[in-house]
Amino acid sequence: MIGKRSSQKTAKTEEPDNTAGPQHVAIIMDGNGRWAQKKGKIRTFGHKAGVESVRAGVRFARRAGIKSLTLFAFSSENWKRPEEEVSVLMELFNLVLNSEAKRLHKNGVRLKVIGDVEAFDSKLVDKIRKAEAMTADNHDLVLNIAANYGGRWDIVNAAQSVAQSVAEGELNISDINENIFNRYTSTADLPELDLLIRTGGEHRISNFLLWQCAYAELYFTDVLWPDFNEDVFQQAVDDYKIRQRRFGLTGEQVTTASR
């Protein structure tokens, strides 16, 4: 396991209480294809196996008191993958929505899909909207599925929305700052991202939550996604809890401020 810190945040007067655990966790679910190939199966077999790891992640997040869990399900670059694999991923997304939406609702989980979902088939978009509406009033956990999502897309989309607000006289250019801009991103109503986990052994964030990752802690594990379980999730959270998040301060300043 390899844990790495990100760059720091704007100065704060108090050290964050890491011991309480992260409030918003994002996961890049990597390694499905390699997991399947190791077993002599086609890549899509791994995507199907990874559904149970999603369930395990949701169970752990609810038990650990995490408020928001964001999963990278399908990037805007994934359309370039083999047509058969993309087709299976879309079919799997449909099946998961059918089978899991009621389960999530029963367990108090709010489902939210972030990304350019209008690019999907109209029937899939309709299922997404219905699942979001059914779970809209749940508060135990917000489960964000990033589908046809890219971090650059999110920033550009937010910039366009800010420009539109300025053009319509709802916002002055001089009023634009980080807080205002954040209100136009796809995660505007969520806690700030605390921890980003990537499975599968790669050490990059692959155009995921670029704006939101600015001050997040990064954690990389060699575990392939279908083998990700609650124990692996706990290891990532435990690692997060012992880190010193400095947000632009020196370690000495953080230590002094926390006394």
N, C-alpha and C positions, 0 to 999 in steps of 0.2 A: 504494500500500500504506500502511496506517496501523497502527502498533503502539501499544498503550496498556498502561500498567502497571496492575495491580490494587492494592488496599489491601495493607498489609503484615502480616507475621506476628509471632508472639511473638518476643521478643529472642533472638538467638543470639550466641555469642561469636566465631564464625567466618563469613566470607563464603562462601556456596555457590560451588562451582566451576562456573560457567556454561559454561566453555569445553569441558567434557565433553559438553555438550548435555543436553536434557531427558530424564528417565527415563520420564515419563508425559505423553503428549500426548492431548488430546481435540479433536475436530473437529466443528463444527456444519456439516453438509454442505448448504449453502443455495445455491439458484439453479437447480435442475434445471428447474423450470417456466418460468422466464424464458429460460433457454438454449434450450428447445424452441420457445417462442413467437417468439424472434428468428429462428429457422429456419423459421417458418411451420408448425410441428408442434404437436400437442397436448401438454399438460403431461407426460403419462405417458411420452412419448418421451424426455424429459429424465431421468426416473428410471432408465430402462433404460440410457441412455448413462452415467449416473453410476457404474455398476457397475465400469467400467474404472478410474475414478478411485480406487475403493476398493482395487482390486488394486495400483495405483501407490502408494497410501499405505502398504499393507502391505509392499510391496517396499522402499520407502525406510526405513520404520521398522526392519525387520530389518537392513538394511545400516548404518544409523546407530547401531545399538546401543540403540535405544529399547526399554524393557522392557514398556511397556504403551501400547496405542493404543485410545482409546475413541471410537467413532463414534456420532453422534446420528442414528439411522435413522428412528425413528417416535416422535413425542412423544405424550403422553397427550391433548394437544389436537388432534392430527391426525385424530382420529375425526370432527371437525366438518367436514372437507373433503368435497368432492363424493363421493357414494357410489361413482361409477365410479373415481375416483382412488384411494380407499382400497382398493377391490377389486383394482386393478392392483398397488398396493404390497404387498398380502398375497400375491398371486400371485408377484410378483417375489421376495419374501422366501423363499417356498417354493422357487423355481427356484434362487436363489443358494445356499440350504442344500444342495440336491441336487448342484449343480455345484462348489461351492467347498469343502465340508467336507473331502473327501479331499485336495484340493490344499493346504489349510492344514495338515492332518495331516502330509503328506509333507514340508512345509517347516518342521516343528517349531513350528507356531503353535497355541497353545491358544485355543479359541473359548469365549467366555463371553457370555451374553445377560443384560443387566440390565434390570429393569423389571417391570411387572406382567404377565408373559407368560401367566398363567392366563386372561386375558381373550381370548386368541386361540383359534382353532379347535383342537380337541383333536389333530387330525392334525399341525398345525403345531407345537404344543407338544411332541408326541412326536418330531418331527424335530429340534427344538432340543435336547431332552434327549439324544438319540442322538449328535448332533454334539458336544455338550459332553463326553459320556462318552468318545467316540473320541479326542478331543484332550486329555483331562484331564492326561496326563503330559508334555505338551510344554512346553518351557521357553525357546525362542528368543524368543518374543514372546507376550504375552497380548493378543488382539484382543477387545475388549468392544463388543458391539453393544447400544446402548441402544434398546430397542423397547417401546412403550407405557410410556415412561419420562417422569417429570417430577421436577424437583429438589425441589419441595414434597412430592410423593408420597414421595420417598426419605427426607426428613427426618421426615415423619409416620410412615412405616412403621418407621423406626428408633426413634422415640419410643414407638410402641406396643410394640415388642419389648423396649425397656428397661423399660417399665412392667410388662410380663409377667414379666420376670426379677425385678423387685422383688417383685411379687405372689407369685411362687413361692419367694421367699426366697433366690434365687441371687445377688442384688445388693442392697446397701444404698444408700439414697438418698444418703447422705453420700459414697459412693464414686464417684458419677457426675461425670465431668469430660469434657473434650473428647476425650481419648484413649479413654475407655470408650465414649462415644457413637459415636465413629467406627467402633468394632468392629461396630456394628449397621447401618451403611450398606451399600449395594450394592457399594461399592468397597473394603471393609474390608481385603481381602487384597492390595491393589495399592499401588504407590508413591504418595506424595502427588502430586497433580496439579501439574505444573510449567508447562505451556503449554496454553492454549486458543486454537484457531484457528477463525475463522468466515469462510467464503467467502460470496460473493454481495453484498458491499457494505453489509450491515446492521451496525449497531454496538450490538448487544444480545446477551444470552446466552440469552434465551427459555426460562427455567425449566429450564436444563440444568446439572446438577452444582452446584447452589447452595451446598451445604455444602463441596464439594471445591474450588470456585473462590475461596475466601476469600483465598488468597495466590498464586493462579496468575497468570502473566503472560498478558495478552490480546493477540491479534494478529488484526487484521481486514484482509481483502483483498477487492478488487472482483472478483477472478476468480470466475466462476460454477463450481459444483462439477464439471460434466462437463469443464471445462477445467483442473481442478486436476491437477497432475502432480508428478513428483519434483522438478523445478526450483522450483516454487512452494513445495513443502514445505521445500526446502533454504533458501529465502529466509526463511521463518518461523523456522527453527532458527537461522540466522545472526543474525537480529534478536534472538532470545532470548539468544544468547551474549554480546552486547555490553551487555546491560542490567545495571544494578546493583540487585540484589534486597535491599531494606533490612530488611524484616520488623520495622518499628517503630523501627529505629535511624535516626540521621541518616546522611547520606552520609559525613560525616567519621568517625563511629564505625565504619562498615563498613570504610572504607579503612584506619583504624588497626588494627582487629582482624585484617585480612588480612596485615599486615606481619610 
